[in-house]
């Protein structure tokens, strides 16, 4: 697999169960899997309010969806048992830092109990051959240092969202060692976690995320307001982690030795200050777009965060395919296609093909 690209033909006719499939990242994954001939089912609390990528590209008519709370084990188990999935990818979560300050109870219960519930479904079945839990780069205790965090660093996110995802990692590792090791009476299931950096791409309409904020401001002919221009984050196009997740799930399906925890992030040159990212967006968007710094006295967010992705590069020969300039360009391309009433499904499919062909 040159350049670490997953052999997507593996997924043809495979039953893939995705929690959180109606979200931004989930929608890109579902479309990629459908293009590969997979039998995709998803479990989500609901479909986000309009605008919503999942609806915009008609995925509600292409996959079997179960709409219920990830914290409801009985409903999740019923959906899981009806599908009997070969591969499970867990992405359901309350994913926003600022929202976690507003409602920590919901954040913790969703992100921790949801992980326990999907692992219980796997433990109490004999169908699944690969499980991947998608967490975040924010699981690490952030010491505000300039080098990237490695997979063996301390897991202790500070804010409720980050901390709940650290707990989700710990739950996964506990289940892995307690219930999924072959040879001790356990169910032999390869289990991995993936910790990705910030993702951008067409169709992200989330609140309190910088690129969606940029798109909204430009749509309204307003200046882009940037809260923390000096914050450094690892930014990457959404297809980078989506393809990495699918790669890990495939490789460990055939060889349990690939199961582990993996950082998925951009190269050093694409870990930018928010100010530089927004300036790049403004350049790509054109049409007189501009930004200003405007803080709102919001809750604490870490200022400096990078990932060391040496492990996934070494184990799989993985490497990022699109640099940040290309990622921003592709995001703007999709957004302008949407705003002009163009064929956004064709745009996504074309971008997936372009990504694979790099």
Secondary structure, DSSP 4 states (H G I P E B T S, - for coil): -GGG---GGGGTT-EEEEETTTSHHHHHHHHHHHHTT-EEEEEES-PPSSS-HHHHTTGGGTSEEEES-TT-HHHHHHHHHHH--SEEEE--S---HHHHHH-HHHHHIIIIIHHHHHHHHHHT-S--SEEEEE--GGGB-----SSPBPTTS-B--SSHHHHHHHHHHHHHHHHHHHHS-TTTTS----EEEEEE-EEE-TT---TT-HHHHHHHHHHTT-PEEES-TT-EEEEEEHHHHHHHHHHHHHHHHH-GGG-SEEEE---GGGEEEHHHHHHHHHHHH-TT--EEE---------SB--B--HHHHHHH----SS-HHHHHHHHHHHHHHHHTT--HHHHHHHHHHHHHH-
